[in-house]
């Protein structure tokens, strides 16, 4: 029997078998009776019953538009929608609800910053500093902005071990830098970046920092005030909530100094024939009818995670990730990308001689859902010297036997494809 430190740590942490019962989707077999092992959590997470029920409850009991309805259902919907905002604010340690804008997801949150803040605060000759490990959603908006404004976009290089080159970061910082855009946890390498220190350095040259927290907020305790983040973006669907909801956190004075992103209903104070004034925060940035049901169900997801606790979730995932790395490393001809000392549960790898798409299709037939491709990080793929990778990514409801199922499926694939 395996008695590795990773396995011992797992045994001592969460009661995962109990938690798994909250997720109906996990308990099924696929194809010809293979138990499902869902290891594609960095793409999207599964939803517990409490979240699914919150959606049903909204549509069966109090569906109504928010903020303007002067009737019972409208008041119920508004109260629950705003409660969700309060839960999110508390979850990330924001000073208040004025700091929390609901969007469609991380991508929209970052684009909101690029359009509303970027267009007014970035100009000719300025520098936007991103990194070589950003997801396209924290890179392409800056490319568009830089081109439009005649600004320069520079990338902090990624070192061999999958960490950011902090010396290069320090040397790239100057008074021309207006924004540092960095992921807190890489969706490819798993690397957790030292964003708190990077925020301090960015602030030292008068730049703002935007933290892409799409992979961090779901998996570890995150406190925006401790990080000293100016902007922080994440998505509900990666943290047990529904799709179609995201969050943009910003410091209040920054939100106040930004023009609106979209114009329309809800975001105004007074509208005249030829001009309008804006609503208070956060409504200034929420034009039109929001995604009411999904925001409320996102509130249920935040409750669910909070009840378990982000510290135990993080501890369990650390152990399960270590276990995953151990199991994969035992397989000949498997290479793992990223060796950062501080890392999360996205484990990318290649199996020599088998294309990642073929591998993921093969292991899928064995009931194991992993991801393959460029993972929306083409510049990083180029840096790694591969067109694509395979990625297994865990969440707190995953268990060792699913990792073993993955390892077994990879060995079978090697046999099937005649490699290894
Ligand atoms: N940033 C990172 C690090 C991600 O992993 C993802 C999604 O995979 C995103 C941003 C984009 O999130 P969404 O598609 O929910 O907008």
Boltz pocket constraint, residues with backbone or C-beta under 6 A from the ligand:
constraints:
  - pocket:
      binder: B
      contacts: [[A, 42], [A, 43], [A, 104], [A, 105], [A, 106], [A, 107], [A, 108], [A, 135], [A, 137], [A, 138], [A, 183], [A, 185], [A, 186], [A, 187], [A, 212], [A, 214], [A, 215], [A, 235]]
      max_distance: 6.0
